[in-house]
């Protein structure tokens, strides 16, 4: 790699999964230099949690992705919206040594500088995988400098609830001011709030979402007219967790769409029956 060429991305963590310590994982950060192509998020650095011992498509097909996704109802091929082909590309680049090893605080400072220069709008924790699969200190070291520089941050975890927690390992409570609780429906959102989280909540219809108290529709959604991206969301992002127990901002909701919508709804229903 030429010294004059920006790296493909950064390897910020290699170690055991916090959800299953027997499984080795890595956290990869890419799209750091404002070259994001994601229409929903905009120019935000992206991060991927991957198993290092098998390709992502194999992990999904054999239902061995819980070490990075927990018991997310959309996991193991049940309607996840993330393109597994894209994640496989990240995995292949990782196996070829294309990502530069760097500490999280170095990447955090770099991302913050790029925010200040107008080259980057923010940072997303867990573009694929659940952030709680890696230590919260890894994410904090990257996200807090970005926030201090005026950038947006976002992230979502299912591990707030024992219902979704793989092997009973719920997220470190310190994640609450970094990411949102991934919830499904109004009752789930209330449970997350009661446990100290703000919730990003999926709904089967806009009518159900609009009828739910303290629930704001995601401005990057179809129903909201795609009027914003995560990078242009108000303030420092609506999806940046709960700042404190005095943080009374509304939860954020979105309607399930796409070819996987039916499969996703069924997966959530089955999870609730367990």
C-alpha positions, 0 to 999 in steps of 0.5 A, spaced: 500 500 500 502 506 497 504 511 503 500 516 499 494 512 498 488 512 503 487 505 506 481 501 504 479 501 511 481 500 518 481 494 523 480 496 530 478 490 534 480 483 533 478 478 539 473 474 542 465 476 541 462 479 547 456 474 545 460 468 545 467 468 547 468 462 543 468 465 537 473 470 534 471 476 531 473 483 528 471 490 527 472 493 520 471 501 519 471 503 512 468 509 508 472 513 512 474 518 507 467 521 505 466 516 500 459 513 502 454 510 497 449 508 502 443 512 500 440 512 507 445 514 511 449 519 507 457 520 508 458 516 514 463 512 516 461 504 516 463 499 521 462 491 520 462 486 525 464 479 522 466 472 524 474 471 522 473 464 522 468 463 516 465 467 511 459 471 512 454 467 507 456 461 511 455 463 518 448 466 515 446 459 512 448 455 517 445 459 523 452 461 526 451 468 525 449 469 533 456 471 535 455 477 531 448 478 531 445 475 537 438 473 537 436 478 532 429 476 529 432 478 522 438 474 523 440 467 520 437 469 513 430 471 516 430 478 512 436 482 514 436 488 510 444 488 509 446 485 503 450 479 505 454 480 498 457 486 501 459 483 507 462 478 504 466 483 500 469 486 507 470 479 509 475 477 503 478 484 504 480 482 511 482 476 509 487 479 504 490 484 509 487 490 506 485 493 512 490 497 516 490 495 523 489 501 528 487 503 535 479 505 535 482 512 538 486 513 532 480 512 528 476 516 532 480 522 532 481 521 524 474 521 523 473 527 527 478 531 523 474 529 517 468 531 520 471 538 521 474 538 514 467 537 511 469 530 508 465 526 513 458 527 516 459 522 522 459 514 524 455 508 524 456 503 529 454 496 526 453 497 519 453 489 519 452 486 526 450 488 533 455 493 536 454 489 543 458 483 540 465 488 541 467 492 547 463 498 548 470 502 549 471 500 542 465 504 540 466 510 545 473 511 542 470 512 535 464 515 536 465 520 542 470 524 538 466 524 532 460 527 536 465 532 539 466 535 532 459 536 531 458 529 527 452 524 527 453 517 530 448 512 530 447 505 532 442 499 534 443 493 538 438 488 540 442 486 546 438 490 550 433 485 552 434 478 554 429 476 549 434 477 543 440 476 547 444 470 545 446 466 551 443 470 555 449 476 554 445 482 554 449 489 552 453 493 557 449 498 560 454 503 558 452 502 551 445 506 552 448 513 550 451 510 544 446 506 540 439 505 540 435 499 542 432 495 536 425 494 538 419 491 534 412 494 536 410 499 541 410 494 547 417 492 545 419 500 545 416 501 552 420 495 555 426 498 552 424 505 555 423 502 562 430 499 562 433 506 560 434 505 552 431 510 547 428 505 541 428 504 534 422 501 532 419 497 526 412 497 525 407 493 520 404 499 518 404 507 518 398 507 522 400 503 527 407 507 528 403 514 528 398 511 533 404 510 538 406 515 543 413 518 543 414 515 537 417 519 531 417 517 524 424 516 521 426 522 516 430 517 512 423 512 511 419 512 505 413 514 509 417 521 511 418 522 503 426 520 504 427 527 506 433 526 510 439 521 511 442 519 517 448 524 515 443 530 515 438 528 521 437 533 526 442 535 531 447 530 532 442 524 529 436 522 532 439 515 533 444 517 538 442 513 544 439 516 550 444 521 553 442 520 560 435 518 564 433 525 563 433 525 555 426 525 554 427 525 546 422 521 542 423 514 540 424 513 532 420 508 528 420 505 521 415 501 517 418 494 514 418 494 507 421 490 501 421 483 499 423 481 506 417 484 509 413 478 510 419 474 512 421 479 517 414 480 520 414 472 521 420 472 524 418 477 529 412 474 531 415 467 532 420 471 536 415 473 541 412 467 541 418 464 544 
